[in-house]
């Protein structure tokens, strides 16, 4: 497989994950139709993503987003919370204090 083919396969696998997130549980044929790809190709992508824990079996004929995909989301969410807290603390340090005494 050439480098361009590898990158394209990765991109299509990510397309599959995005589609899976929107579809909920899906069959091989449903995903193949959604992506406009042959079922044999989508079957290989599904198997690869399942081996990595990014897809799980929802039933004997259906797949769904896997635990590893959820863990990726959780890691992203944690990182965003940290960045927000860091920004909030930075703003609090640079804020102009409000005048607490009344003018006489």
C-alpha positions in Angstrom: 0.0 0.0 0.0 1.4 3.4 -1.0 1.6 6.3 1.4 -1.2 8.1 -0.4 -3.4 5.0 -0.1 -2.6 4.6 3.6 -3.6 8.2 4.2 -6.8 7.9 2.2 -7.7 4.7 4.1 -7.2 6.5 7.4 -9.3 9.4 6.2 -12.1 7.0 5.1 -11.9 5.1 8.4 -12.4 8.4 10.2 -15.3 9.2 7.9 -16.8 5.8 9.0 -16.4 6.7 12.7 -18.1 10.1 12.2 -20.9 8.4 10.3 -21.2 5.8 13.0 -21.6 8.6 15.6 -24.5 10.0 13.8 -26.2 6.7 12.8 -26.2 4.8 16.1 -26.1 1.1 15.6 -25.5 0.2 12.0 -25.1 -2.8 9.7 -22.3 -3.3 7.2 -24.6 -2.7 4.3 -26.0 0.5 5.9 -22.5 1.9 6.4 -21.4 0.9 2.9 -24.4 2.8 1.4 -23.7 5.8 3.6 -20.1 6.0 2.6 -20.6 5.0 -1.0 -18.1 2.2 -0.7 -18.2 -1.5 -1.5 -19.2 -3.7 1.5 -15.9 -5.6 1.2 -13.9 -2.4 1.8 -16.1 -1.2 4.6 -16.0 -4.6 6.2 -12.1 -4.4 6.4 -12.4 -0.9 7.8 -14.9 -2.0 10.4 -12.8 -5.0 11.4 -9.7 -2.8 11.8 -11.5 -0.2 13.9 -13.1 -2.9 16.0 -9.6 -4.5 16.6 -8.5 -1.0 18.0 -11.6 -0.8 20.2 -13.1 2.1 18.2 -16.1 0.1 17.2 -18.0 -2.6 19.1 -20.7 -5.2 18.2 -24.2 -3.9 19.1 -25.7 -7.2 17.9 -24.6 -10.1 15.7 -25.3 -7.9 12.6 -24.8 -4.4 14.0 -21.9 -2.2 15.1 -21.7 0.9 17.2 -19.1 3.3 18.5 -16.6 1.5 20.9 -15.1 2.3 24.2 -11.9 3.6 22.8 -13.8 6.2 20.9 -15.5 7.3 24.1 -12.1 7.5 25.8 -10.8 9.7 23.1 -13.8 12.1 23.6 -13.2 12.0 27.4 -9.6 12.9 27.0 -10.5 15.8 24.7 -13.2 17.0 27.1 -10.7 16.8 30.0 -8.2 18.8 28.1 -10.7 21.5 27.1 -11.8 21.8 30.8 -8.2 22.3 31.8 -7.7 25.0 29.1 -10.8 26.8 30.2 -9.8 26.7 33.9 -6.3 28.0 33.0 -7.8 30.8 31.0 -10.3 31.6 33.8 -7.5 31.8 36.4 -5.5 34.0 34.1 -8.4 36.4 33.6 -9.0 36.4 37.4 -5.4 37.4 38.0 -5.5 40.3 35.5 -9.0 41.6 36.4 -9.3 45.1 37.7 -10.7 44.8 41.3 -14.0 46.4 41.9 -14.2 49.3 44.2 -15.7 48.1 47.5 -15.8 51.3 49.5 -18.5 53.9 48.8 -17.7 57.4 47.7 -18.3 60.0 50.5 
